[in-house]
Amino acid sequence: MTVLDAHTFFHEQNGHGPGSAVQPTESEIYQGFATMTSNPDPLPKLFQPMIIRRLALKNRAVVSPMGMCSSADGFATDFHLVHIGQYALRGLGLIIMEASSVLPEGRVTVNCMGIWKDEHIEKLSQIVNFAHTSKAAIGIQLAHAGRKASITVPWIIGPSGAYANAQHGGWPDSVVGPSAVPYSENSWIPKELSIDEIKHIQQSFADAAVRADKAGFDVIEIHGAHGYLLNEFLSPISNKRTDRYGGSFENRARMMVETVRCVRKVWPAEKPLFVRLSVTDWVEPSDEIPTGGWTEEDSVELAKLLTSEGVDLIDCSTGSNSPKQQLPPLVPGYQVSFASTIKKNIPGMLSGAVGIITDIKQANDVLEEDNADLVFLGRILLRNPNIVLNGAAQLGVFVQYPHQYERGRYKKQLTFL
């Protein structure tokens, strides 16, 4: 008989962990837990394991990084342990923790998470260890908000409005960007970064990567999307520099390429490195910017450069670098084509699809149609964190449940067994 230590509130899951495809036993079939006598061969792609470098994923469903604005001084908390832990228990193959700033002034809000000091490692390590007990892989998104920093937590808009001034814990005098160009007429005017400051930020990304490794993370994703600092350097909308970091495509891409190089140098060779991009700014051409800003064609060329720098996957989002963006109708899968473009135009580069992917069949279709290699799920997980475990049956797949939750598995017939 196994007796658990009274201080251990969890122990390692059996097999490949929740969310992994397993053959049902005769007992599970008899009790009505399984709607089929065996899993299909081949498995639907969403439930096919995948190996990236030396990292084995039990399935291809990924928790997209989502800011929770629930930190103080950048520290992860018990909220994060519970929030991230639920996705490990509920069968997601890979979890990417939210944007974590490499510097305190690089946070989006006062309460965003950070990884700019060694003291952050301990709590992050606890969260990583818990995820690993469910055989979930776990990554962290490294970020700097640039000109979109120092704003108010969304549900607490104070007297300063959406932008947090010093009275409300913000740092408006330390907001930076590639150029002194604000995001909008109401936002902070950023200070243009000097070359020395650019180098400091790049080193801060590398230092954060070392901390991520010490915490035990399996994946790093560098945030180069949604109008934050690295995205700001890429786009001519936000980058008006005339030095080696502005002007031509090669110069505007330099900050991203050099930052990736700094991170890859210290990040273990056996661990994957992802980059999230806004593949397009969604801004129409104008007299000021004939190209309309950053484009899909630019992203393809950048992805080619990043392949040679050791990036394994482009997480393909779009927009949020200009209030002048003209989004298409926000229908399910509206961004999937961008993941397909990256996947099909850059040999050896994997792609991740994201954006209003709301059910298991849709997620699997993205993969079966060869539009992406991984599917990143976001807000649907806030509404339905059990989507992978419950949705597997829709694809005719029997998956492992957390042993603590096994009795709650859906039955095709009601019994008291």
Disulfide bonds with the S-S distance in Angstrom:
none
